[in-house]
Amino acid sequence: MYIKLAILIHHRKKLLILLITIFMVMFMFFFGAQEQQQEGKYSGDGTGGEAQVSALVKRYEPLVAKYAAQYGVSDYTQLLLAKMMQESGGRLPDVMQSSESIGLPRNTITDPEQSIDVGVKYFAGVLKKAGGDVKLALQSYNFGTGFIDYAKVRGGYSKEVAQSFSNMMASKMGWNRYGDVNYVDNVLRYYTGATYGVSAAETGTPNAMGLIQPLDTKVTSPFGVRIHPITGVAKLHAGIDYSCNQSPVPIRSVKKGTVTKAGWQNPSNYNAGYGQRVYIDHGGGLVTVYAHLSKIQVKVGQPIDQGQSIGLCGTTGSSTGMHLHFETIVNGMKIDPKPFVGGGA
């Protein structure tokens, strides 16, 4: 009897250990999956631009977008295309020149999709380690991740820091030179309209009303009656105009909200009215309008975060030059935006 009892206890202990092991595995899997799902979705620094690339590179955009979404860097799809333009111009099978990032000789990868998969994954990892600093991440894609810690203790990325690292590594390896110290500039010449140095969501401190400015530039025309610059007729200017410094800079949403309109005011006449415009409903009766955009980056029904880039500055519609026309509508009435967002820089 005692032997049977001992055997039963022994089996119960084994069963208990097995159950605890299964529970721990499930626990680690669940929370590991949660962590993986939440990690590294970067948006802000360096986003909002547009790739200026060849047709050979442009044909890979769907694949780049696919893997950018998979690795949490969807907002950098255009930047990744610019990087591909610099790496191969779309002319080589290893289009992202990503073989070396997994320890293989250059151009070992012969499948463009595999090259994009490996390259985008590597970029996402580098961007995470760089803390979302796009220029530091780009240079590290070329130099290797060792450059990140080297740069951080020297104040971050700069051309001088890149040159210093290159000289150090070239001496250590016995080479004439190491990497491309101009890699960041070489990539960004194919990428226009982005801002750098701070996350888009962090740009501008919300004021007492909880709003930020759509641009940190000079206001060139205030709210009020004025002589219309095209018709020459006195008319209410129902918003304020921001300078874009002659560049397609990203336009920020002044507050969290939902897009209610996005597209041409008059699809049959691109020179009419506000041209390409976006309306965002912020709740509480407040709607903001962003007009004359050269590119729209959002769609109707899309939730928008404060500071998120919703489009690029332009001169579409009835416009005499590149600028942002910004309006605030309260309970259906157009109100001077200045009390809401200030007067501009």
Summary of the structure (lengths in Angstrom):
residues: 345
radius of gyration: 26.3
end to end distance: 89.8
largest distance: 108.2
contacts: 1088
relative contact order: 0.10
helix: 38%
strand: 19%
